[in-house]
């Protein structure tokens, strides 16, 4: 079976400092936190990862006429002011574009529409797809006829958007993403001026909705969505449509939700939302009747239980809750003690966690113990491969030394596990560096401003597509050249740095005082562009590839395992375009059709936030990368000076 794989950590890294690349495998931390954080570590709710769409993306499928020329014609629905049409096609220069209005003259020919066009592109980082933007002048809302012709059979997409306040909201509402699972997708509409709430007048905004599903093998099917209160649909005629399909293959599914209807003021409503849904193959099952705990060192109890799987994948993210029994008057009650997590290699069928016995003392619990809500996820997409509600936990007797010696204060060892010997007693000032890290499919974004930083090195893995885990492991490998380092990161590099600090021991853990991780323009909560770019990659045949960690749902799945003590070490900045009263506002005119304001051409400000981290502010007049309307956010010399002087090394 063709299993889904994201590019691994095998590519070479261009170093901006001398030294040999270390090849050591990173050492996983044994994470833990108090019972009060258990809710934070739960899987993100599906609705919180909804895509909000103000656009429609229409595939161009041409037919050949008797004359030999190829044609495509479509009636499109437009509502709102300042409508825009974007043509994305590999050979866009060879296409003839025409749009006609609703009214028909005496001759029976529809009125032509005046417009002006400009060259642009749509993408993230160096993954840019060329496009033509058509701005339509003084156009009223309604139905319009678009015709495209060419001498050869061309493919592409037509994208429409306007200033209408009505949005489509869509999300994957079922947790399963394994081969054989039924995947359900929800779609509804709302008025953005009502602060993302569905008001009563909007309930019947959508009249019909369907899904266009592109499977990993390229096959396409369309299936209707229903608002009838049957199966996954909660209630009939409540304005929420639901559709299902069975994931029969491993790989990336592209699902486009297409919704059509009428606004409360009688204008046509037409929106699409593009989902990128990874599906993996796994047969993991629990083979233990209980989890066993054995002391491996002072305070540290190694926990393990067995699983069966034929999967060739070995690395997983594991999360679990430890529960004990507490005396409550004359009776006893089950009490949450702590949560545990780690990145684990399952090579011999054993899943290993580690519990610091001081968590048990802090809660004053006794046997019987349990592991609850165990979640085993793949390390590339954070898809659940095994959920275990409860598992009996057998623990050794807690030592008297721990009971009498624990003062109640949390220590680094309790939160991260015991620091490996090679990371202890490192001199903070001896060779520490500030590491500049780029993002997804990126060029050398720090190259033009690197002189604004001191005592720095530069991580370069240019124009590549990495999962957060693979990205973090590459940073760790490069970081092994230095005894300690702090990070200044752009875009996905910020998420990769946070992932590294959370799950693996590295030079970040030896850095001195100062800001450990600083980031600019990082989509910690993903970006809606990821789904659109996946569809464009199939048409253009180029690009860095699909990255589920950058989707809204994928980012939510990843972030749901990041604890507060790790988030607190992140200092992040966001930016957006400059607002001018005399002209439209945007960083990239193409991505402006997709992203919600304020945004930087790649990331929406709202999705650049990370709860528990330090928000260092938002600045206008700066876009994600060079080539956009305002200057690139990495070129802010004042911010770079601040990050440099405050950085840990």
MOUR-V614242 format. One line per field, one symbol per residue. ss: DSSP state (H for helix, E for strand, - for the rest). psi: psi as a letter, one per 20 degrees, with the letter a starting at -180 (. if undefined). burial: b if it has 16 or more other ideal C-beta (glycine too) atoms within 10 Angstrom, else e. A space follows every 50 residues. Layout:
ss: ???
psi: ???
burial: ???
This chain:
ss: -------------EE-----------EE--EEEEHHH--------HHHH- EEE-EEEEEEE-EE-----EEEEEEEEE-----EEEEEE--HHH-EEEEE EEEE-----EEE--EEEEEEEEEE--EEEEEEEEEE-----EEEEEEEEE ----EEEEEEE----EEEEEEE-----E---EEEEEEEEEEHHH-----H HH---EEEEEEEEE-----EEEEE-E-E-------E----EEEEEE---- EEEEEEEEEEEE-----EEEEEEEEEEEEE----EE---EEEEEEEE--E EEEEEEEE------EEEEEEEEEEEEEE--EEEEEEEEEEEEEEE----E EEEEEEHHHHHHH--EEEEEEEEEEEEE-----EEEEEEEEEEE-----H HHHHH------HHHHH----HHH---------EEEEE---------HHHH HH---EEEEE-------HHHHHHHHHHHH-----EEEEEE-HHHHHHHHH HHHEE-HHHH----E-EEEE--------HHHHHHHHHHHH-------HHH -HHHHHHHH----HHHH--EEEEEEE--------------HHH-----E- ---EHHHH-----EEEEEEE-EE-------EEHHH-HHHHHHHHHHE--
psi: qnqppqpaliqqpppjqrqppqjqpqpqqnqrrrhiighhjqpqqghikq pppjrpoppooqqprhiiqpqppppqppqrrlqqppooqhlhijqppqpq agqprhijpqpqpqrqrqparpapcjnppqrppoppplpqqapqopppqr hroqraqppqrajqipqppqqojqhplqpiqppppqprqrohikljqorh iihkhphqqrpooorhjiqpqpqqqqmjjqdipgppkjioqqqqqpoiqq appppppoqqbprhjjqppoqqpoqooqprpqkpqpjqirqpppphapip opqqrqqpqjqiqhpqppqqppqapqpncirqqpppgrqqqrpqonhkjp pprpppihhghhilrrqqqqpqlpopqqihilppippogqpqooqrppqh hghhipjipqrhhhhirppqhiiqkpphinjqropppabplqamhigijh iiqqlrrppomqkqoqrhggghhgggghiiiqhqqrpoqpchhghhghgg hgiqpaihiiqaqaogppqpkpmhkrpihhgghghhhhghjrrirqohhi rghghhgghijorhhghijpoqqqrrrppphirqpqgphgihhgqpqqrj ihpqghjjqopiroojrpprjprgrqiagrqqhijohgghgghghiqq.
burial: eeebebeebeeeeeebeeeeeeeeebbbbbbbbbbebbebbebbebeebb bbbbbbbbbbebeeeeeeebebeeebbbbbeebbbbbbbbebeebebebe beeeeeeeeeeebebeeeebbbbbbbbbbbbbbbbbeebebeebebebbb eeebbbbbbbbbebebbbbbbbbeebbbbebebbbbbbbbbeeeeeebee ebbebbeebbbbbbbbeeeeeeeebbbeeeebbeeeeebbbbbbbebebb bbbbbbbbbbbebeeebbbbbbbbbbbbbbbbebebebeebbbeeeeebb bebbbbbebeeebeebbbbbbbbbeeeeeeeeeebbbbbbbbbbebeeee bbbbbbbbbbbbbebeeebbbbbbbbbbbbbbbbbbebeebebebeebee eeeeebeeeeeebbbbbbbeeebeebeeeeebbbbbbbbbbbeebbeeee ebbeebbbbbbeebbbbbbbbbbbbbbbbbbbbbbbbbbbbbbbbbbbbb bbbbbbbbbbbeeebbbbbbbbbbbbbbbbbbbbbbbebbeebbbbbbbb bbbbbbbbbbbbbbbbbebbbbbbbbbeeeeeeebbbbbbbbbbbbebbb bbbbbebbebeebeebeebeebbbbeebbbebbbbbeebbebbbeebbb
